[in-house]
């Protein structure tokens, strides 16, 4: 006889469904303190809420976001890519500070880039 090592018994259920949250890869196209535009290989439903894990340089935060808009962005290598606007919903103080610091650092580094005048040569 096998010994049951569970703390509580499991009950067989003939028909019960559920859902699981799975993090899928995405590309962050732009970001601000209040939201982001992301690119995914799948559409996200308007007004739905999702958790987003953001890798901000050496920090990583998870924020809840509401889908503000989603449209087909482009077709790349036979794959449809979707562009989605995400509004951050009540981010924690830690997440807000991390996003703000990341955005400020990006703005500062962009301002340090030299502007070069150029022309397109006609042949």
C-alpha positions as CSV (number, residue, x, y, z in Angstrom):
1,X,0.0,0.0,0.0
2,X,1.3,3.5,-0.9
3,X,1.5,6.1,1.8
4,X,-0.2,9.5,1.1
5,X,2.3,12.3,2.0
6,X,-0.1,15.2,1.3
7,X,-1.2,17.6,4.1
8,X,-4.8,17.5,2.8
9,X,-6.6,15.0,0.6
10,X,-7.3,15.7,-3.1
11,X,-10.8,15.2,-4.3
12,X,-11.4,14.0,-7.8
13,X,-13.5,16.4,-9.8
14,X,-15.2,15.2,-13.0
15,X,-15.2,18.6,-14.8
16,X,-13.5,21.7,-13.5
17,X,-11.5,24.2,-15.5
18,X,-9.1,27.0,-14.6
19,X,-6.5,29.2,-16.0
20,X,-2.8,29.8,-15.5
21,X,-0.7,32.9,-15.9
22,X,2.3,32.3,-18.1
23,X,4.9,35.1,-18.9
24,X,5.4,35.4,-22.6
25,X,8.3,37.3,-24.3
26,X,7.6,40.8,-25.5
27,X,9.6,43.8,-26.8
28,X,9.1,47.1,-25.1
29,X,9.1,49.7,-27.8
30,X,8.7,52.7,-25.5
31,X,8.0,53.4,-21.8
32,X,7.0,56.2,-19.5
33,X,6.1,56.4,-15.8
34,X,2.5,55.7,-16.7
35,X,2.6,53.0,-19.4
36,X,4.4,51.4,-22.3
37,X,4.0,50.3,-25.9
38,X,4.9,46.7,-26.4
39,X,5.2,44.3,-29.3
40,X,4.0,40.7,-29.0
41,X,3.4,37.8,-31.4
42,X,-0.2,37.5,-30.0
43,X,-3.0,40.0,-29.5
44,X,-4.1,41.3,-26.1
45,X,-7.7,42.1,-25.5
46,X,-8.8,45.7,-25.0
47,X,-9.3,46.6,-21.3
48,X,-8.0,43.3,-20.0
49,X,-5.6,43.3,-17.1
50,X,-2.2,41.6,-17.1
51,X,0.9,41.4,-15.0
52,X,4.0,42.6,-16.9
53,X,7.6,41.7,-15.9
54,X,9.8,44.5,-17.0
55,X,13.6,44.1,-17.1
56,X,14.9,47.6,-16.6
57,X,18.7,47.3,-16.8
58,X,19.8,45.7,-13.6
59,X,16.3,45.9,-12.0
60,X,13.2,43.8,-12.7
61,X,9.7,44.8,-11.6
62,X,6.2,43.4,-12.1
63,X,3.4,45.8,-12.7
64,X,-0.3,45.4,-13.5
65,X,-1.3,46.9,-16.8
66,X,-4.6,47.6,-18.6
67,X,-4.6,47.1,-22.4
68,X,-5.5,50.6,-23.8
69,X,-5.2,49.6,-27.5
70,X,-3.9,46.7,-29.6
71,X,-3.4,46.6,-33.4
72,X,-1.5,44.7,-36.0
73,X,2.0,46.3,-36.1
74,X,3.7,44.5,-38.9
75,X,4.4,41.2,-40.6
76,X,8.0,40.1,-40.0
77,X,9.4,36.8,-41.3
78,X,5.9,35.5,-41.9
79,X,4.8,36.3,-38.3
80,X,2.2,38.9,-37.3
81,X,3.4,41.3,-34.6
82,X,1.0,43.3,-32.5
83,X,1.6,46.7,-31.0
84,X,-0.2,47.2,-27.7
85,X,-0.5,50.2,-25.5
86,X,-0.4,49.4,-21.8
87,X,-1.5,51.7,-19.0
88,X,0.1,50.8,-15.7
89,X,-2.5,50.3,-12.9
90,X,-1.6,51.3,-9.4
91,X,2.1,50.3,-9.5
92,X,3.9,49.8,-6.2
93,X,6.2,52.6,-5.0
94,X,9.2,50.3,-5.7
95,X,8.0,49.7,-9.3
96,X,7.2,53.4,-9.9
97,X,10.7,54.5,-8.6
98,X,12.4,51.8,-10.7
99,X,10.5,52.8,-13.9
100,X,11.1,56.5,-13.3
101,X,14.8,56.0,-12.7
102,X,15.1,53.9,-15.9
103,X,13.2,56.5,-18.0
104,X,15.3,59.4,-16.6
105,X,18.5,57.5,-17.3
106,X,17.4,56.8,-20.9
107,X,16.5,60.5,-21.4
108,X,19.9,61.6,-20.0
109,X,21.9,59.2,-22.3
110,X,19.8,60.2,-25.3
111,X,20.6,63.9,-24.6
112,X,24.3,63.1,-24.5
113,X,24.3,61.7,-28.1
114,X,25.8,64.0,-30.7
115,X,23.6,65.2,-33.5
116,X,25.2,64.7,-36.9
117,X,23.9,66.4,-40.0
118,X,23.7,64.1,-43.0
119,X,22.4,64.0,-46.5
120,X,21.3,61.2,-48.8
121,X,23.5,61.0,-51.8
122,X,21.8,60.8,-55.2
123,X,23.4,58.5,-57.7
